[in-house]
Amino acid sequence: MMKRMAIFCYGVASYAVFFATFLYAVGFIGNFGVPKTLDSPRGLPLAAALAIDIGLLVLFAVQHSVMARPAFKRWWTRIIPESTERATYVLFSSLALILLFWLWQPMGGQVWKVSSPAGIEFLYGLYALGWLLLLYVTFLINHFDLFGLRQVWLQLVGRRYTPVPFVTPWLYRLVRHPLYIGWLTIVWATPAMTVSHLVFAVLSTVYILVGVQLEERDLIEAHPEYADYRRRVPMLIPLGKRTRDARAVADRS
């Protein structure tokens, strides 16, 4: 029982670290309320700052992608309890982000700046909407499983873990990856686009476009019905014939 309780506490602690990191990220990217942000005062030459920031983003991308692959999970769960695999992934992802926040080197410069009050309010509203969408989508697909709490709870009460079935809640009938739409909204919706912010936004977008291909390959292996879903529903932009076909199927079901 002590081991079960320790695993449960570990999962809760990992989630707490994630949630604190999530809240800090809101201020870090939005440039408010935290000690250091994307656009804090520049401290290094441009080339050095750019190299460090690219390295930090690549480190996060590699960690986030490698630890999510089924082959890594099979190897990793020979070392750690299977019930902690997702919580550990969440913890390591949070630590990679914390490292990014800590070592990020602002670069100054300005790509665009919106000066009208209405435009500023609109973009900050869009920024907030992106965060709300990101969080909301996690609950559509099972927030507690996604962040490892369901796994550690089930082992605590002595129940067998069963994977979450493949489902398509309403947003998933419009696009396959509404969560990534939330993130793309977050990184691009800013009234003041600096060089630092642009690097962050561009590399985040590239990572999402590459990561989607890896994720969908794994999803097809885990859920054969995903191949048909992929043919019917657009990836990120809810436009075109595939979306109309998906809506028609949803209406008939």
N, C-alpha and C positions, 0 to 999 in steps of 0.2 A: 504493500500500500504506500510506503514511503517513496518508492521509486515512481509509482504512478503520480503521486502528488508533486514530486520534483519535476517530472515531465510537464505536468499541467502548469505549474508555476513558471517554468521555462517558456512555455508557449505564450502565457499571458504577458510575461516580461518582454518577449520578442515583439508582441503586438503593441505594447506600450511604447517601445523604442520606435516602431514604425509610425505610430500616431503622432508622437512628438516630432519626428522627422517630417511627416506630412504637413503639420502646422508650420514648421520652420520654412519648409519649401514655399508655402504660400507667400510669406514675407520676403524670402530670398529672391524669388523670381519677380515678385511684384514691387520690390524695392521699398519695403516699409516694415517697421515694427521689429526688426531683428538687427543684431550688431553688424553683420556683414551681408551684403547683397551682391547680385550680379553686377551692379554698377556703383559699388563703393569706389573711393578714390584709387586711382591707379598707382601702383607701387613699383612696378618692374618695366623694363623696356618692352615694347610691343611684341617683338619676336619671342622673347623668353616667356612672357605672359601667355601668348598664343600656344606655345609648345606645351606648357604646363596644363592649360585648360583642355586642350585636345587630349592629352594623356589621361586626365581625370575622367573625361567623358568616355573615352575608349575603355578605360578600366571598368567603369560602371556597366557599359554595354556588354563587355566580355563576361563579367560576373553574372549579369542578369540573364544572358542567353545561355551560357554554358551550364549553369546550375539548373536551368529549366528543362534541359534535354533529358529524355527518358534514359539514355545510356548512362549519363552522369548520375541520375537518381538511383539507378540499380546498383551502381558501384558505391555511392555515398551511403546508402542504407545498409551496407555491410558493416559500416563503421559506426553509424548513429542509429538510434531507434527509428523505425519507420514512421512512427507517429509524430516525430519531431522534424521530419524532412521539410515540410512546408514552412513551419515556424523558423527553421534555420535559414531557409532561403529568404524569408522575409527579413530576418535579422541581418544577414549578410548584405542584402540589397540596401537596407537602411544604413548600415555602416559605410557602404560605398558612397552613398549620398552625403552622409555626414563628413566623410573625407573630402568630397567635392566642395561642400560648403566651406570647410575649414581652409583648404588650400587654393581655392579659386582666386585667380588673378584678374581683376578688372582691367580693361584695355582702353577705356575712354572712347572718344570719337562719337559721332552721331550719324546715323543713317537716315532717320526721319524723326520729326517731332510734330505732334498734333497740338495746335495752340488753342483751338476753339474749345470753350468749356463743354459744349454739347458733345464734341468728338471725344474729349477726354473721358467724360462720364460714360459714354457709350462703350469705349474700349475697356474701361475698368469693369463695367457691368458684364461685358463679354468675358473678361478674365475670370470674374467670380462665377459666371455661368459654366465655364470650362471646369473649374474645380468641383462645382456641384454635380455636373454631369459625370465626371470621373468617379466621384464617391457613389452616386446613385447607381451607376452601372454595376459596381461591385455587389450591390445588394440584389440586383436583378439575377446575377449568376451565382449567388451564395457567398456573401461577404465573409462569413466566418470560416468557410472551407478555404477560400482564396488566401486568407491570411493565417491559416494553420490552427485556428482556435477550435474548430469542429473536431479535428483529428486528436488534439490533446484532451479534449473533453470526453470523447468516446472511449479513449484508453483509460481515463480516470474512472469512468463508471463501468468499465469492463465490457463494453460493447464493440463489436467488430466494425471496422471502418468500411464503408461502401462508397465508391467514387460517385461524384455528382453526375447524374445522367445528362446527356446532351439535350438541351432545350433551347428554344428560340423565343424569349420574351419579346415584347412588342418592338423595342428598339432594334433587336437583332433580326427582325423581319424587314427592316429598312436598310441596314448595313451590317456587315459581319463584325465590325470592330468599333462599336460606338465608344468604348473606353479610350481608344486612341484618338478619336475625334476630340474628346475632352482634353487630352494632353496637347494635341496640336493647337487647339484654341488657346490653351494656357500659354504656350511658348510664343505664339505669334500676336496675341492681343495685348499690345502695349502702345501707349501714346508716345513713348520716347524709345525708339529702337536704336540702341548703341551698338558698337562693334562687338562688345562682350555678349550682348543679348542676341545679336544676329548669329554669332558662332554657336551659342547654346541652342538656338532655335533650329538652325540648319542641320547641325549634327544630330539633334534629337529627331528631326524629321527623317533623316537618312537612316538612323537606327530603327525607327518604326517601320519604314518601308522594307528594310532588310529583315527585321525581326518577324514581321508578319509572314514572310515566306517560310521561315523555319517553324514558326508556331503552327501554321496551317498544315505543314507536312506531318507534324506530330499529331495534330487533331484528326487527320484523315486515317492515320494508323490506329488511333485509339477509338475513333467513331467513324466507321465506314460511311454512314449516312451524311457525313460532313462534305463529302465530294459532291453530292447532289446539291446540298445547301450552297456550296461555293459557286456552283454554276448558276444558281437562281438569284443570289443576293449579291449586290455590289460590295466591294471591300470597305470603302470609306465615304464615297459620295452617293447619297440616296437619290440617284437619278437614273432614268433609262428603263428599258423594257424589263430587265431582270427584277427591278424593284416592283414593277406593276405585277409581274408574274408571282412574285413572292407574296404580295398582298392578296392576290386572288386565291392562292393556296391557303393562306392564313384564314381568309374569310370562309372558305369551304370547310375548314377543319373545326 
